Amino acid sequence: MVHTGDAPHVAEDGSFAASTPSLPVLQYYPVRGRAEPIRLVLSYVGRTWFETPAASIRQIEGVMHREFDGYPFRQLPRFIDEGHEGGPPHGEVDLVQSQAIMRHLGRRHGLYGSDLVEAGRIDMILDAVVELRAKIKTVVIDQRLDPGAVAAYAGSVMAPAEELKSSAMMGPGLASLEHILASALYSGAGWAVGPSASIADFALFNLTDLHLDHWSDLVRSRFPALAQHHGRVAALEGVAQYLASESRHPIAWGAEWAGEPK
């Protein structure tokens, strides 16, 4: 049965079979986690999907650790796409790895830039978001928001641009993404890359959302372009309905649902 209510996005009933007769299937824990940008994209393009019930996810956990078929990397999310005219048949696209799924959806729905230059820039932002998500996961989940760890995080990953430039921390900080948006480096239209929304925008939204959950005032004061972008994505048709619906899981991290981070 398709989820009823204000936004019929998620079909919650049914067995944990790998596919349905018509809907795409998203197998993931009942949390936002690494699947949330995927849900945002599906909502934006107006697609209903089947999301495996939590009780069946427990069964899938046992299967995916023992079987490579369907779970070649022994983890979720898994996405089985529906067929469409001119494309592969239903169930032929069967993917794991969240970034592979995002890129597939970007290609299918025209959210991957207009040329190779834009596609490369989108890839670059997606990879930076993955790095930054790992950093916030460390402080929120592994270090459990220890005050010392939070202070160090605020002075490194969340450091203002000039402080980040002199920081010994390797890799990107939020100021790196702030610069891309604030300077309109790759888009003159307020998006991450190009004249319209792309999969990079949904990845950025989710990363900013994770930070706003804990440090809203700091993020809004130091990174106003990221905060403004977050609001713009949240207001998109389809996304706004999803965010306001019961289809959106209240839990952000897998560790808050189960004993181990997802």
C-alpha positions in Angstrom: 0.0 0.0 0.0 1.3 3.5 -0.8 1.8 5.7 2.2 -1.3 7.8 2.7 -1.5 11.3 4.0 -0.4 14.7 2.7 2.4 13.2 0.5 2.1 9.6 -0.8 5.8 9.1 -1.2 6.5 5.8 0.6 4.9 2.4 0.3 5.4 0.8 3.7 3.5 -2.4 3.5 4.5 -5.7 1.8 7.2 -8.3 2.0 10.9 -7.5 1.8 11.1 -8.9 -1.8 13.7 -7.1 -3.9 11.2 -5.6 -6.2 7.5 -4.6 -6.7 5.5 -4.8 -9.9 5.9 -1.1 -10.6 7.5 1.0 -7.9 11.2 1.6 -7.4 12.5 0.0 -4.2 14.7 1.7 -1.6 16.1 -0.7 1.0 17.5 1.2 4.0 17.1 1.6 7.7 14.2 3.7 9.0 16.4 6.7 9.4 17.5 9.5 7.1 21.2 8.5 7.0 22.9 8.0 3.6 19.6 7.4 1.9 18.2 10.9 2.6 19.6 12.7 -0.4 18.1 9.8 -2.5 14.7 10.4 -1.0 15.0 14.1 -1.6 15.7 13.6 -5.3 12.9 11.1 -5.7 10.5 13.6 -4.0 11.7 16.5 -6.2 11.1 14.5 -9.5 7.7 13.4 -8.2 8.4 9.6 -8.0 6.7 7.4 -5.5 8.9 4.6 -4.1 8.6 1.5 -2.0 10.6 1.6 1.2 11.2 -1.7 2.9 9.5 -2.0 6.4 11.8 -1.8 9.4 11.0 -5.4 10.5 12.2 -6.7 7.1 15.3 -4.6 7.2 16.4 -6.8 10.2 16.1 -9.8 7.9 17.9 -8.1 5.1 20.8 -7.3 7.5 21.3 -11.0 8.0 21.1 -11.8 4.3 23.4 -9.0 3.1 26.3 -10.0 5.4 26.2 -13.6 4.0 25.3 -13.1 0.3 27.0 -11.1 -2.3 24.1 -11.4 -4.7 22.2 -8.1 -4.4 24.5 -6.9 -1.7 28.0 -7.1 -3.3 29.5 -4.6 -0.7 27.5 -6.0 2.3 25.7 -2.7 3.0 22.7 -0.5 2.4 21.2 1.5 0.8 20.1 -0.6 -2.1 18.0 0.8 -4.9 16.1 -1.2 -7.5 14.7 1.1 -10.2 11.5 0.8 -12.2 11.6 0.4 -15.9 10.7 3.3 -18.2 10.2 3.8 -21.9 13.6 3.8 -23.7 15.4 2.6 -20.7 16.3 -0.7 -19.1 13.4 -3.0 -17.9 12.1 -3.0 -14.4 14.6 -4.2 -11.9 17.6 -4.2 -14.3 19.0 -1.2 -12.5 19.9 -2.7 -9.1 22.4 -0.6 -7.2 24.1 -0.3 -3.9 26.4 2.5 -2.8 24.6 5.8 -2.1 26.7 7.8 -4.5 26.2 5.4 -7.4 22.4 5.6 -6.7 22.5 9.4 -6.6 24.4 9.6 -9.9 22.0 7.1 -11.5 19.1 9.3 -10.5 20.9 12.4 -11.7 21.5 10.9 -15.2 17.9 9.5 -15.5 16.2 12.7 -14.4 18.5 15.4 -16.0 19.9 16.5 -12.7 23.6 15.9 -13.6 24.5 19.1 -15.4 24.2 20.0 -19.1 27.7 19.0 -20.1 30.9 17.3 -19.0 32.2 20.4 -17.2 29.0 20.7 -15.1 29.0 17.0 -14.4 32.6 17.1 -13.2 31.8 20.0 -10.9 28.8 18.1 -9.5 31.0 15.1 -8.9 33.5 17.3 -7.1 30.8 18.7 -4.7 29.3 15.2 -4.1 32.7 13.9 -3.1 33.4 16.9 -0.8 30.0 16.3 0.9 30.9 12.7 1.5 34.1 13.8 3.3 32.3 16.3 5.4 29.6 13.9 6.3 32.2 11.6 7.7 33.6 14.4 9.8 30.3 15.3 11.3 29.5 11.7 11.9 32.7 11.4 14.0 31.8 14.2 16.3 28.1 13.4 16.6 28.1 9.6 16.7 31.6 8.4 17.6 32.5 11.3 20.0 28.8 11.7 21.2 29.0 15.5 21.0 31.7 15.7 23.6 32.2 19.4 24.4 35.9 19.3 23.6 35.3 17.5 20.3 32.6 20.0 19.4 34.9 22.9 20.2 37.6 21.4 18.0 35.0 20.8 15.2 33.8 24.4 15.4 37.4 25.6 15.1 38.2 23.3 12.1 35.4 22.0 10.0 33.1 24.9 10.9 35.9 27.5 10.9 35.3 30.7 9.0 37.1 30.9 5.7 40.3 32.8 6.8 40.7 30.5 9.8 40.2 27.4 7.6 42.9 28.6 5.2 45.4 28.5 8.0 44.1 25.4 9.6 46.2 22.2 9.8 43.1 20.1 9.1 43.2 18.2 5.9 40.4 18.4 3.4 37.3 20.6 3.1 35.4 22.6 5.7 32.0 24.1 5.4 33.7 27.3 4.3 34.8 25.5 1.2 31.2 25.0 0.2 30.1 28.4 1.4 32.6 29.9 -1.0 31.2 28.0 -4.0 27.7 29.3 -3.3 28.5 32.8 -2.0 30.8 33.6 -5.0 28.4 32.0 -7.5 31.5 30.0 -8.6 29.6 27.5 -10.7 26.1 28.9 -10.9 24.7 32.4 -11.4 21.3 31.2 -10.4 21.8 30.3 -6.7 22.3 26.6 -7.2 25.5 24.6 -6.7 26.2 24.0 -10.4 24.5 25.4 -13.5 21.1 27.2 -14.0 18.9 24.7 -12.1 18.9 22.2 -9.3 21.1 19.2 -9.6 21.9 16.2 -7.4 24.7 18.3 -5.8 22.0 20.6 -4.3 20.3 17.7 -2.5 23.6 16.4 -1.1 24.4 19.9 0.1 21.0 20.4 1.6 21.4 17.2 3.6 24.8 18.1 4.9 23.7 21.5 5.9 20.6 20.0 7.6 22.8 17.7 9.7 24.7 20.7 10.9 21.6 22.9 11.6 20.3 20.1 13.8 23.0 20.8 16.3 24.5 24.3 15.6 21.9 26.3 13.9 23.0 29.7 15.1 26.6 29.1 14.3 25.9 27.7 10.9 23.6 30.6 10.0 26.1 33.3 11.2 29.2 31.8 9.6 27.7 30.3 6.5 24.8 32.4 5.3 25.0 31.2 1.7 24.7 27.5 2.8 21.7 28.4 5.1 20.0 30.3 2.3 20.6 27.5 -0.1 19.1 25.1 2.5 16.0 27.1 2.6 15.7 27.3 -1.2 16.0 23.5 -1.6 13.5 23.0 1.2 11.0 25.1 -0.6 11.2 23.2 -3.9 8.0 21.6 -5.1 8.0 18.0 -4.0 10.7 18.5 -1.5 8.6 20.8 0.7 5.8 18.2 0.7 8.2 15.4 1.6 9.8 17.3 4.5 6.4 18.1 6.0 5.0 14.6 5.6 5.1 11.5 7.8 7.2 9.9 5.1 10.3 11.6 6.4 12.0 9.7 9.1 12.6 11.7 12.3 15.9 9.9 13.1 19.0 11.3 11.4 21.6 8.6 12.1 21.5 4.8 12.1 23.2 4.7 15.5 20.1 6.3 17.0 17.9 3.5 15.7 20.3 0.5 16.1 23.4 -0.1 18.1 25.8 0.5 15.2 26.2 3.6 12.9 24.6 3.3 9.5 
